[in-house]
């Protein structure tokens, strides 16, 4: 890959600090520098304020903050050492304190307001910078007259920040573990069970299941005992129950703050700068989607109930007609096998992690005109397992440097268990007119391979991996003047669309064919592993069979109606708690009861009458306490755009290089530097439509 690019990159990889002392010292130096730079801006007199000496100067400070802050706080999500993680957390507090002080700076707001009113003739991205900077100051309360209301607003913001820190700290804390006997886990694959820790003493004869380990949780797709699944589901759904009062307090305070700013609700405030614009637009969209899904969701649920009835009957047990949340995964898996003969374990054997990633990168090199060149990770990574690539434009596009791609793929103690993209450094234009190139990280939590056990991807893993790679590519090819608009820094309800569009490749025969290679054909070592773990079967073909690809694609919509209803549930819950015009109703709301009633209503499942068995799963969703608050709908909303783009540009030919480059130019390169609806319209040649979205779901 990219062997035709042996030259040195014009920019070195980011410097990764390795000790708590380094992290805190650099943070203090940078905060001091930003204070001094900001002080120079404050020396500008209002009558002399211009775009150059005010907006551009503040933008350069912001570029510096966005350039350095992610590396300082990196260890919050990836450290295996508590002291470094704590240092990153302390660095975040210092950075937040500086940002908080800056957002309360009335003098800076006055200067920005003067420049905005003068309407200087600047380019479109710079004009957007003026508007966004002005809007940010207003949202931070600087338009509220000084006095009790301003002081109350500032106190609310400070309290919400502390609540968010505690909320995320609870999420990141090591989750509990449960011990089960092998009999209780009857039905689970032997290979998965063999990876679990064996107990001693009082846990003799049991194995340890960790509630925050994805591969441990996957086991319960196969566990036959409903009581065991129930025990696991209730425990997992309440791992962050201590976050319930934190979220409730934050919701109440957000609503009060929005009203102080003159908005009807927190959702009204948040949606103003997004593509949806109003809570009404979101609620209408969610209700219409729910209405269209209701019949197919009910039909799917009836099928699952029939499967449960037959399953219990085969074991000599009676069926009481009730279907619980912990039944879904088990019977959905049974349904998928029945309808499509898909054995997810057999499918995974064709997607060994490292081989799959290399093939995936090759596919997108060709489509988007990118070349990836793996380089030594020595002294430039936070963990020795992290792989690093330089990214270049292909020669046809000029061969210019794009940035760095980091792959941190394996689960480890102290690392966030989620799968996400992390902007280590954004791209932007420096003060001297040269470009700073981006660095982007894919964080995943796959099981680390060993000589006797490869790391294999299920179809779900494959979709997730390509989704996060989509964010990474978006960051690498984006070209904006200001870091605020770089790459995935778009309107929140558009940001997922580019990655969601690439998910469609995972359901396309030619793409699966290009990726699927049986692990036994990769090396003699893995061939021996396959022979040792398989008896009485011929060696599988090296390339994934067409029949298996057909089965994979046929399973695409299995579980889809009820999966989407689950997403609608979370989005509606998010909107309900953030779009209440009555402060009293929020103070009286019981979040756990409200959430469980919505589970019953939207997913049509039975909920125990015992409150101790209710779910508080929403407390483990970090988005409810970060920039996604009043924004969970975005995953569904942006899917409308992603499907429209795919049907328009790629459905007929997913390897069309001209279309790939056109999409890169009109959508990816723009980032958030212009209204995303304009980017969509430029690419589609028309206004976006819901037609393809509903057609793809079979709901048109």
C-alpha positions in Angstrom: 0.0 0.0 0.0 1.4 3.4 -1.0 4.8 1.9 -1.8 5.2 4.8 -4.3 5.4 7.3 -1.4 8.8 6.7 0.3 9.4 10.4 1.0 9.1 12.1 4.3 5.9 13.7 5.3 5.9 17.5 5.5 4.6 17.2 9.1 5.8 14.8 11.9 3.2 12.7 13.8 1.8 14.3 17.0 4.0 14.2 20.1 2.5 11.7 22.6 3.3 12.6 26.2 4.1 9.6 28.4 4.1 10.8 32.0 1.8 12.7 34.3 4.4 15.4 34.9 4.7 16.0 31.1 1.0 16.2 30.6 0.4 18.7 33.4 3.4 20.8 32.7 2.5 21.2 29.0 -1.1 22.0 29.9 0.0 24.8 32.3 2.4 26.2 29.6 -0.3 26.2 27.0 -3.0 27.8 29.2 -0.5 30.6 30.1 0.2 31.1 26.4 -3.5 31.2 25.5 -4.1 33.7 28.3 -1.4 36.0 26.9 -2.6 35.7 23.3 -6.1 36.4 24.4 -4.9 39.5 26.4 -3.5 40.9 23.2 -7.0 40.7 21.6 -8.5 42.4 24.6 -6.2 45.4 24.0 -8.1 46.2 20.7 -10.5 49.2 21.1 -14.0 48.6 19.9 -13.8 51.3 17.3 -10.7 49.6 15.8 -12.1 46.0 15.9 -11.8 44.2 12.6 -12.1 40.7 11.3 -8.3 40.3 11.3 -7.4 41.7 14.7 -10.4 40.1 16.5 -12.1 37.1 14.8 -9.0 35.8 13.1 -6.9 36.3 16.2 -9.4 34.4 18.4 -9.7 31.7 15.7 -5.9 31.2 15.8 -6.1 30.7 19.6 -9.0 28.3 19.1 -7.0 26.4 16.5 -4.1 26.1 19.0 -6.5 24.8 21.7 -8.1 22.2 19.4 -4.6 21.2 18.2 -3.2 20.5 21.7 -6.1 19.6 23.9 -6.9 16.1 22.5 -3.4 14.8 23.2 -3.5 16.1 26.7 -6.9 14.4 27.5 -6.2 11.3 25.4 -5.4 9.1 28.4 -8.9 9.6 29.9 -10.1 7.0 27.3 -7.0 4.9 26.8 -4.7 4.7 29.8 -3.7 1.5 31.4 -2.1 3.4 34.2 -4.2 5.2 36.8 -1.7 8.0 37.4 -1.6 9.0 33.7 -5.4 8.8 33.5 -5.7 11.1 36.5 -3.2 13.5 34.9 -5.3 13.6 31.8 -8.4 14.3 33.9 -6.6 17.1 35.7 -5.5 18.5 32.3 -9.1 18.5 31.2 -10.1 20.5 34.3 -7.5 23.1 33.5 -8.6 23.3 29.9 -12.3 23.5 30.9 -11.5 26.3 33.4 -9.7 28.3 30.6 -12.6 27.7 28.2 -15.1 28.7 30.9 -13.3 31.9 31.7 -13.1 32.7 28.0 -16.8 32.1 27.4 -17.6 34.6 30.3 -15.4 37.3 28.8 -17.7 40.2 28.2 -15.0 42.3 26.5 -14.3 39.7 23.9 -18.1 39.3 23.2 -18.4 43.1 22.7 -15.5 43.1 20.2 -17.0 40.1 18.3 -20.4 41.8 18.3 -18.9 45.0 16.8 -17.2 43.1 14.0 -20.4 41.1 13.3 -22.4 44.4 13.0 -19.9 45.9 10.6 -20.4 43.1 8.0 -16.9 43.1 6.5 -16.4 41.6 3.1 -14.8 38.2 3.9 -15.0 34.7 2.4 -18.0 32.5 3.2 -16.2 30.3 5.7 -14.9 33.3 7.5 -18.3 34.8 7.6 -19.6 31.6 9.1 -16.9 31.8 11.7 -18.1 35.3 12.7 -21.7 34.0 13.1 -20.7 30.9 15.0 -18.4 32.8 17.3 -21.0 35.4 18.0 -23.6 32.7 18.6 -21.3 30.8 21.0 -20.9 33.9 23.2 -24.7 34.4 23.3 -25.2 30.7 24.2 -22.7 31.2 27.0 -25.0 33.9 28.5 -23.2 37.1 27.5 -26.3 38.5 26.1 -28.0 38.2 29.5 -27.8 41.6 31.4 -25.3 41.6 34.2 -27.0 40.9 37.5 -28.7 38.0 39.3 -29.8 36.2 36.1 -26.3 36.2 34.6 -24.8 34.9 37.9 -27.5 32.2 38.1 -26.7 31.2 34.5 -23.0 30.9 35.2 -23.6 28.9 38.3 -25.8 26.5 36.3 -23.2 26.0 33.6 -20.5 25.3 36.2 -22.7 22.8 38.0 -23.6 21.0 34.7 -19.9 20.7 33.8 -19.3 19.0 37.2 -22.3 16.7 36.7 -21.0 15.7 33.3 -17.6 14.9 34.6 -19.0 12.7 37.4 -21.4 11.1 34.9 -18.7 10.1 32.6 -16.4 9.0 35.4 -19.1 6.6 36.5 -19.4 5.3 33.0 -15.6 4.7 32.8 -15.4 3.0 36.2 -14.8 -0.8 36.0 -18.1 -2.5 35.7 -19.1 -5.4 38.0 -18.6 -9.0 37.1 -20.9 -11.9 37.6 -19.9 -15.6 38.1 -21.9 -18.2 36.3 -21.6 -22.0 36.1 -21.1 -23.6 32.7 -24.5 -25.3 33.1 -26.1 -21.8 33.4 -24.3 -20.8 30.2 -25.6 -23.8 28.3 -25.8 -23.0 24.6 -22.8 -20.6 24.5 -20.0 -21.5 22.0 -17.2 -23.5 23.6 -14.6 -21.3 22.1 -16.1 -18.2 23.8 -16.4 -20.0 27.1 -12.8 -21.1 27.0 -11.7 -17.5 27.0 -13.4 -16.7 30.3 -11.6 -16.6 33.6 -12.2 -19.6 35.9 -13.2 -19.1 39.5 -11.6 -20.4 42.7 -12.7 -20.7 46.3 -16.4 -19.8 46.5 -16.5 -19.4 42.7 -15.0 -22.8 42.0 -16.6 -24.3 38.9 -17.8 -21.0 37.6 -16.5 -18.5 35.0 -16.4 -14.7 35.2 -18.5 -12.5 33.0 -17.6 -8.8 32.9 -20.4 -6.5 32.2 -18.3 -4.0 30.2 -16.6 -6.6 28.0 -18.3 -6.8 24.5 -17.2 -10.3 23.8 -18.5 -11.5 27.2 -21.9 -9.8 26.5 -22.1 -11.5 23.1 -22.2 -14.9 24.8 -25.8 -14.2 26.0 -27.0 -14.3 22.4 -26.6 -18.1 22.8 -27.6 -18.8 26.4 -30.7 -20.9 26.5 -31.9 -20.2 30.1 -34.2 -17.2 30.2 -33.5 -16.8 34.0 -29.8 -16.5 33.4 -30.3 -14.1 30.5 -32.6 -12.1 32.8 -30.0 -12.0 35.6 -27.4 -10.7 33.1 -29.6 -8.2 31.4 -30.8 -6.6 34.6 -27.2 -6.3 35.9 -25.9 -4.9 32.6 -28.8 -2.4 32.3 -28.1 -1.0 35.7 -24.3 -0.7 35.7 -24.5 3.1 36.0 -27.6 3.5 38.1 -25.8 6.1 40.2 -26.1 8.4 37.2 -29.9 8.7 37.5 -29.9 11.6 39.9 -27.0 13.3 38.0 -28.9 13.2 34.7 -32.1 14.4 36.3 -30.3 17.4 37.9 -28.6 18.2 34.6 -31.9 18.0 32.7 -33.6 20.4 35.2 -30.7 22.9 35.0 -30.4 22.8 31.2 -34.1 23.7 30.9 -33.6 26.6 33.4 -30.5 27.8 31.5 -32.4 27.7 28.2 -35.2 29.9 29.6 -32.7 32.4 30.9 -31.4 32.7 27.3 -34.9 33.2 26.1 -35.7 29.8 24.6 -38.7 27.7 25.3 -36.7 24.6 26.2 -33.2 23.1 26.1 -34.0 21.2 22.9 -35.2 24.4 21.2 -31.8 26.0 22.0 -29.8 23.0 20.9 -31.7 22.4 17.6 -31.4 26.0 16.4 -28.0 25.4 14.9 -28.7 21.9 13.6 -30.3 20.8 10.3 -33.6 19.9 11.9 -33.9 23.4 13.4 -36.9 22.7 15.7 -38.1 20.0 18.2 -41.3 19.8 16.2 -39.4 18.7 13.1 -37.6 16.0 15.1 -40.8 14.8 16.8 -42.8 14.7 13.5 -39.9 12.7 11.9 -39.7 10.2 14.7 -43.5 9.7 14.9 -43.8 9.1 11.2 -41.0 6.6 11.2 -42.5 4.8 14.2 -45.9 4.8 12.5 -44.4 3.2 9.4 -42.5 0.6 11.4 -45.3 -0.3 13.8 -46.9 -3.1 11.6 -43.6 -4.8 10.7 -42.3 -4.5 14.3 -45.5 -6.2 15.6 -45.2 -8.9 13.0 -41.6 -9.5 13.9 -42.4 -9.6 17.6 -45.2 -12.1 16.9 -42.7 -14.3 15.1 -40.3 -14.1 18.0 -43.0 -15.0 20.4 -43.9 -18.1 18.4 -40.2 -19.1 18.4 -40.1 -18.7 22.2 -43.3 -20.8 22.6 -41.9 -23.6 20.5 -38.5 -23.4 22.3 -40.1 -23.6 25.7 -42.4 -26.4 24.6 -39.4 -28.4 23.4 -38.0 -28.2 26.9 -41.3 -29.2 28.5 -42.0 -25.6 29.7 -45.2 -23.6 29.2 -45.3 -20.2 27.5 -47.2 -17.5 29.3 -47.4 -15.2 26.3 -44.9 -12.7 27.7 -41.8 -11.5 25.9 -39.1 -9.7 27.8 -36.1 -7.4 26.8 -33.7 -10.3 27.6 -35.5 -12.5 25.1 -34.7 -10.3 22.1 -31.1 -11.1 21.3 -31.5 -14.9 21.9 -34.7 -15.3 19.7 -33.5 -12.8 17.1 -30.4 -15.0 16.6 -32.7 -18.1 16.3 -34.8 -16.3 13.7 -31.8 -15.2 11.7 -30.6 -18.8 11.6 -34.0 -20.1 10.6 -34.7 -17.5 7.9 -31.3 -17.0 6.4 -29.1 -20.0 7.6 -26.6 -17.4 8.8 -24.1 -18.8 11.3 -22.4 -15.7 12.6 -19.5 -17.7 13.9 -18.9 -19.3 10.5 -19.2 -15.9 8.8 -16.6 -14.4 11.2 -14.1 -17.0 10.2 -13.9 -15.1 6.9 -13.1 -11.8 8.4 -9.8 -12.0 10.3 -9.2 -8.5 11.7 -5.8 -7.5 10.2 -6.5 -9.0 6.8 -9.9 -7.4 6.7 -8.6 -4.0 7.6 -5.9 -4.1 4.9 -8.5 -5.1 2.3 -10.8 -2.4 3.5 -8.1 0.3 3.2 -7.3 -0.9 -0.3 -11.0 -0.5 -1.3 -11.2 3.0 -0.1 -7.8 4.0 -1.5 -9.2 3.3 -4.9 -12.6 4.9 -4.3 -11.4 8.2 -2.8 -8.0 8.6 -4.3 -6.1 8.0 -1.1 -2.9 6.0 -0.4 -2.1 4.6 3.1 1.4 3.9 4.1 2.1 2.1 7.4 5.0 3.5 9.4 6.9 2.4 12.5 5.0 3.3 15.6 8.2 3.6 17.8 7.9 6.5 20.2 4.8 8.0 18.5 2.0 6.0 20.2 0.4 5.6 23.6 0.4 1.8 23.4 2.7 -0.6 21.5 -0.3 -2.3 19.8 -1.4 1.0 18.1 -0.7 1.0 14.3 0.1 4.2 12.4 -0.4 5.1 8.7 0.5 8.1 6.7 -2.2 9.1 4.3 -1.5 10.7 0.9 -3.4 11.8 -2.1 -2.8 9.4 -5.0 -0.5 10.7 -7.8 -3.5 11.5 -10.1 -4.7 14.0 -7.4 -1.3 15.5 -6.9 0.3 13.2 -4.4 0.0 15.6 -1.5 0.1 14.7 2.1 -3.2 14.3 4.0 -2.4 13.3 7.6 -2.1 10.4 10.0 -4.4 7.5 10.7 -4.0 5.6 14.0 -5.6 2.2 14.7 -6.1 1.3 18.4 -8.1 -1.9 17.9 -7.8 -4.1 21.0 -9.5 -4.1 24.3 -7.4 -3.5 27.4 -7.8 -2.6 31.0 -8.3 1.2 31.4 -9.4 1.8 27.8 -12.9 2.9 27.0 -14.8 -0.2 25.9 -16.6 1.6 23.1 -15.9 2.0 19.4 -15.3 5.5 18.3 -13.3 8.0 16.2 -11.1 10.5 18.0 -9.6 13.6 16.4 -6.1 13.7 17.8 -5.3 16.8 15.8 -7.6 18.7 13.4 -6.6 20.2 10.1 -6.6 24.0 9.6 -4.7 26.9 8.0 -2.0 28.3 10.3 -1.4 32.0 10.9 1.4 32.0 8.4 -0.8 30.5 5.7 0.6 27.0 5.7 -1.7 24.0 6.4 -1.6 21.9 9.6 -2.6 18.3 8.7 -5.0 16.2 10.7 -4.4 13.0 12.8 -7.3 10.8 13.5 -7.7 7.6 15.7 -10.0 4.6 15.4 -10.6 3.2 18.8 -12.1 -0.3 18.9 -12.4 -3.0 21.5 -11.7 -6.2 19.7 -10.3 -9.3 21.4 -6.5 -9.4 20.9 -5.3 -12.3 18.7 -2.8 -14.8 19.7 -0.9 -17.5 17.9 -3.6 -20.0 18.8 -6.6 -17.8 18.3 -7.2 -15.2 15.6 -9.3 -12.0 16.1 -12.5 -12.5 14.0 -15.1 -10.0 13.0 -18.9 -10.7 13.0 -21.0 -8.9 10.4 -21.9 -6.4 13.2 -18.2 -5.8 13.9 -17.6 -5.3 10.2 -20.3 -2.6 9.9 -19.1 -0.9 13.0 -15.4 -0.9 11.8 -16.3 0.6 8.4 -18.5 3.2 10.2 -15.6 4.4 12.3 -13.2 4.3 9.4 -15.7 6.5 7.6 -15.2 9.2 10.3 -11.4 8.8 10.0 -11.5 9.3 6.2 -13.8 12.3 6.6 -11.2 13.8 8.9 -8.2 13.0 6.7 -9.6 14.5 3.4 -11.3 17.5 4.9 -9.8 20.9 4.0 -11.0 23.8 6.0 -9.5 27.1 7.1 -10.6 26.8 10.7 -10.3 23.8 13.0 -13.9 24.5 14.3 -15.2 23.3 10.9 -12.8 20.5 10.2 -13.9 17.0 9.1 -16.7 15.6 11.3 -17.3 19.0 13.0 -20.5 19.5 11.1 -24.1 20.0 12.2 -24.7 17.3 14.7 -27.5 15.7 12.8 -25.4 15.4 9.7 -22.1 14.2 11.2 -23.0 10.5 11.1 -24.2 10.6 7.5 -20.8 10.0 5.7 -20.0 7.0 8.0 -23.5 5.6 7.7 -23.3 5.8 3.9 -20.1 3.6 3.9 -22.0 1.0 6.0 -23.9 0.1 2.8 -20.6 -1.4 1.4 -20.9 -4.1 4.0 -24.1 -5.3 2.4 -22.7 -5.4 -1.2 -21.6 -8.7 -2.7 -18.5 -7.4 -4.5 -17.2 -5.6 -1.4 -17.7 -8.7 0.9 -16.0 -10.8 -1.7 -13.0 -8.5 -1.7 -12.7 -8.7 2.1 -13.7 -12.3 2.9 -10.8 -14.7 3.3 -10.9 -17.6 5.6 -8.4 -17.3 8.5 -7.1 -20.9 7.9 -5.8 -19.7 4.5 -3.8 -16.8 6.0 -1.0 -18.7 7.6 0.1 -22.2 8.4 -0.2 -21.4 12.1 -3.9 -20.5 11.7 -4.4 -23.5 9.5 -3.2 -25.6 12.4 -5.5 -23.7 14.8 -8.5 -24.5 12.5 -7.6 -28.2 12.3 -7.2 -28.4 16.1 -10.6 -26.8 16.8 -12.6 -28.5 14.0 -13.2 -32.2 13.4 -14.9 -34.0 10.6 -15.1 -31.0 8.2 -13.2 -30.3 5.0 -11.1 -27.2 4.9 -13.2 -24.2 4.0 -12.5 -22.4 0.7 -10.0 -19.6 1.0 -12.5 -17.0 -0.4 -15.9 -16.4 1.1 -18.5 -18.5 -0.8 -21.2 -16.7 -2.8 -23.8 -18.6 -0.9 -22.6 -17.2 2.4 -22.6 -13.7 0.9 -26.2 -14.2 -0.1 -27.1 -15.3 3.4 -25.4 -12.3 4.9 -27.2 -9.8 2.7 -30.5 -11.7 3.2 -30.1 -11.1 6.9 -29.7 -7.3 6.6 -33.3 -6.5 7.6 -33.7 -9.3 10.1 -34.3 -7.5 13.5 -34.4 -4.1 11.6 -37.9 -3.0 12.6 -37.4 -3.6 16.3 -33.8 -2.3 16.2 -35.1 1.0 14.8 -38.0 1.1 17.2 -35.3 0.8 20.0 -33.5 3.8 18.4 -36.7 5.8 18.2 -37.3 5.0 21.9 -34.0 6.5 22.9 -34.4 9.5 20.7 -38.0 10.1 22.0 -36.8 9.7 25.6 -34.0 12.2 24.9 -36.5 14.7 23.4 -39.0 14.2 26.1 -36.6 15.1 28.9 -35.1 18.0 27.0 -38.2 19.6 25.5 -40.4 20.3 28.5 -41.7 23.9 28.8 -42.6 23.3 32.4 -39.9 23.3 35.0 -42.2 21.7 37.5 -42.9 18.7 35.2 -39.1 18.0 35.0 -38.7 18.3 38.8 -41.5 15.7 39.2 -40.4 13.3 36.5 -39.2 9.8 37.4 -36.6 9.1 34.8 -36.4 5.3 35.4 -40.2 4.9 35.3 -40.6 7.1 32.2 -37.9 5.1 30.4 -39.3 1.7 31.2 -42.8 2.8 30.2 -41.4 3.9 26.9 -39.7 0.5 26.5 -43.1 -1.2 27.0 -44.8 1.2 24.6 -42.2 1.4 21.8 -40.7 -2.0 21.8 -43.9 -3.7 22.8 -42.2 -6.0 25.4 -43.2 -6.9 28.9 -41.6 -5.1 31.8 -41.5 -6.6 35.3 -43.8 -5.1 37.9 -40.8 -5.1 40.4 -39.0 -1.8 40.1 -35.7 -3.5 41.2 -35.8 -5.3 37.8 -36.3 -2.2 35.7 -33.7 -0.9 33.4 -31.7 2.3 33.8 -29.7 1.6 30.7 -30.0 5.3 29.6 -27.5 6.2 32.4 -24.7 4.4 30.5 -25.3 6.5 27.3 -22.6 9.1 27.4 -24.3 11.1 24.7 -27.0 12.2 27.1 -24.4 14.2 29.0 -22.2 15.5 26.1 -22.8 17.4 22.9 -25.5 14.9 21.8 -28.0 16.0 24.5 -31.3 16.6 22.7 -29.5 15.0 19.7 -29.9 11.2 19.9 -32.3 11.5 17.0 -29.3 12.5 14.9 -28.4 8.8 14.2 -31.8 8.3 12.5 -32.0 11.8 11.0 -28.6 11.6 9.3 -29.5 8.2 7.9 -32.0 9.9 5.7 -29.1 11.9 4.2 -26.7 8.9 4.0 -29.2 6.7 2.2 -30.1 9.5 -0.2 -26.4 10.0 -1.1 -25.8 6.2 -1.5 -28.8 5.7 -3.7 -27.9 8.7 -5.8 -24.2 8.1 -6.2 -23.1 4.6 -5.4 -26.0 2.0 -5.4 -25.4 1.1 -9.0 -21.6 1.0 -8.7 -19.8 1.1 -5.4 -16.3 1.3 -7.0 -17.0 4.3 -9.3 -13.8 6.3 -8.8 -15.3 9.5 -10.4 -18.3 9.4 -8.1 -16.0 8.7 -5.1 -13.9 11.8 -5.9 -17.0 13.9 -6.6 -18.4 12.9 -3.2 -15.1 13.6 -1.5 -15.0 17.1 -3.1 -18.5 18.2 -2.5 -19.2 16.6 0.9 -16.1 15.3 2.8 -13.7 18.1 2.0 -16.2 20.8 3.1 -16.5 19.5 6.7 -18.7 22.0 8.5 -17.2 25.0 6.6 -20.6 25.7 5.0 -24.2 24.8 5.6 -24.4 21.0 5.3 -27.6 21.3 3.4 -25.7 23.2 0.7 -23.1 20.5 0.6 -25.8 17.9 0.2 -27.6 19.9 -2.5 -24.3 20.5 -4.4 -23.6 16.7 -4.4 -27.2 15.5 -5.0 -28.1 18.2 -7.5 -31.3 18.8 -5.6 -32.7 19.1 -2.1 -32.3 16.0 0.1 -35.3 13.7 0.3 -36.7 10.9 2.5 -37.7 8.7 -0.5 -34.5 6.6 -0.6 -34.6 6.1 3.2 -38.1 4.7 3.3 -37.5 2.7 0.1 -34.4 1.1 1.6 -36.4 0.0 4.7 -39.2 -1.3 2.5 -41.6 1.3 3.9 -42.2 3.5 0.9 
